[in-house]
Amino acid sequence: MFVIAEIAGTQEKLTEGESFRVPTLDVKEGDKVDIDKILLVSKGDDVKVGNPYITGASAKATVVAHGRDKKIRVFKMKRRKRYRKVQGHRQGYTDIKIDKITV
C-alpha cells in the first residue's frame, strides 16, 4: 500500500517504514507529524483519488533530523556588459520517517 501526499508544498509517494527528505518543517527532532493532505491511496488494484484530498486518510510520521543540502552555484552573466555575479545557496531539509498510514 502506498499514498501520495502533499507535504510542505511538494508531493511525495509514501509507504510505511520509508524515510525521505522534505523542505524544512517547523518541528523539533523526535516530534510526531500528522500528514492529512492525502491525494491518492493505492492498495493493490484498488485506487482512490481525492478531490482534491481524501477525507479520513492520514499518515503519521516522525522527524528524524534537520540539515542543509550541498551548496549550489548560481552564476549570472550578461554578455558584452562586464556583468558577472556568482552566488551560493544551500537548501534546508527535514528527514522524516513514515510510521503508519491510515485510510
C-alpha positions in Angstrom: 0.0 0.0 0.0 1.2 3.5 -0.8 -0.2 7.0 -0.7 0.7 10.3 -2.5 0.6 13.2 0.0 1.3 16.9 -0.1 4.0 17.9 2.4 5.5 21.4 2.6 4.4 22.2 -0.9 5.7 19.0 -2.5 4.0 15.8 -3.5 5.6 12.6 -2.2 4.9 8.9 -2.6 4.8 7.4 1.0 5.0 3.8 2.2 5.2 2.6 5.8 8.8 2.5 7.2 10.2 4.7 4.4 12.3 7.7 5.2 12.8 10.7 2.9 13.6 14.4 2.8 11.2 17.3 2.5 11.7 21.1 2.6 12.3 22.4 6.2 9.4 21.9 8.6 8.9 23.9 11.8 9.1 20.9 14.2 11.7 19.6 16.6 13.7 16.4 16.1 11.8 13.4 17.5 8.4 15.1 17.3 5.4 13.4 15.5 3.9 14.9 12.4 0.4 14.2 11.1 0.1 14.4 7.3 -3.6 14.8 6.4 -3.3 16.1 2.8 -3.6 12.7 1.1 -4.2 13.0 -2.7 -4.2 9.3 -3.7 -4.4 5.9 -1.9 -3.4 2.6 -3.7 -4.0 -0.8 -2.2 -3.1 -3.4 -4.8 -5.7 -2.9 -7.7 -7.9 -0.6 -5.5 -7.1 3.0 -6.2 -8.8 6.0 -4.6 -8.3 9.5 -5.9 -9.2 12.6 -3.8 -11.0 15.7 -5.0 -8.5 17.3 -4.0 -7.9 15.4 -0.8 -9.2 12.1 0.6 -11.2 12.7 3.8 -10.3 10.4 6.7 -6.9 9.4 5.3 -3.7 10.4 7.1 -0.1 9.4 7.7 1.8 9.6 11.0 5.5 10.4 10.7 8.5 11.1 13.0 11.0 13.9 12.4 14.5 12.2 12.3 16.8 15.2 11.6 17.2 18.6 10.1 20.0 19.6 7.8 21.2 21.5 4.7 21.9 20.2 1.3 25.1 20.7 -0.8 25.9 24.1 -2.0 24.8 25.0 -5.5 26.3 27.8 -7.5 24.1 30.4 -9.2 26.0 32.2 -11.9 24.6 35.2 -13.8 26.2 36.9 -16.7 25.3 39.5 -19.4 27.5 39.2 -22.4 29.4 42.3 -23.6 28.4 44.3 -20.5 31.0 43.1 -18.0 28.4 41.9 -15.6 29.1 38.7 -13.8 27.7 37.6 -10.5 28.2 34.3 -8.5 26.1 33.3 -5.6 25.8 30.2 -3.5 22.7 28.6 -2.0 22.1 25.7 0.5 18.5 24.5 0.8 17.4 23.3 4.2 15.6 20.0 4.6 13.9 17.8 7.2 14.4 14.0 7.3 11.0 12.2 8.0 10.2 8.6 8.6 6.7 7.3 8.0 5.3 5.3 10.9 1.7 4.5 10.0 -0.7 5.1 7.2 -4.4 5.0 7.9 -7.3 5.2 5.4 
